[in-house]
């Protein structure tokens, strides 16, 4: 799977492009582009990397990403193992400058510019906003061109006025990738997201990029803005948070299923990343 600076502006000067996904899994590579991207996951689960954010996605996820914010979405392994698993999603690409072609209203333009600026870190919206946007997104498949333009404008208006969101990437993240870099890092990210629950050795990861371990460590830390060890632990802790949602999974079972070799390390890294122990996190979910 090749990663690149992609051109999603398929229709010349068209500023809006809508993609409907109905498949047995997401097909995604690590990439970035010069448009804003809104992703609504109607039905799917897995892991995502957005900038320096590493986390999970699930049904009804609504995420807005600004231009040139690198990202990758990958389904959980069960989607590879079972053909009956289905993925449904709607993706809307639009130019941050689109409204400037429609109006001179400075209040509108400032609101849209502010939304694009915040989306530079990636924004995941909570249920209140998602419930407003979801029926409009569902209607896009049945609209004509005019109807879709009007619908997307309505969606952008809702998102611009929403206070119901969390940032994904950190405020300090900068995109240091170029096309050559992202081709190599895509192999690494795909490998780590598929194998995080196993023992991972620096040498085998460096080999994916045809680098020595020392050169790879420098390369990875400069681009990902965190060490390989930290990156792997964040994937593992993110997976642990997902497993902790089910009372059927004991904390010890979650520890080993997430790739940790002993509960002591699991508790240490969980508290370092989430600011609380796994038991405290589970109690928070119960409340």
NORDADA-V686269 format. One record per helix or strand. SS is the DSSP state (hx for helix, st for strand). FROM is the first residue (numbers start at 1). TO is the last residue. If there is no record, write none. Layout:
SS|FROM|TO  SS|FROM|TO
This chain:
st|5|5  st|16|23  st|31|32  st|36|43  st|46|50  st|53|57  st|61|65  st|71|75  hx|78|81  st|87|94  hx|98|101  hx|106|119  st|123|125  hx|127|142  hx|145|161  st|165|167  hx|179|195  hx|202|208  hx|213|224  hx|228|243  hx|251|257  hx|263|274  hx|278|286
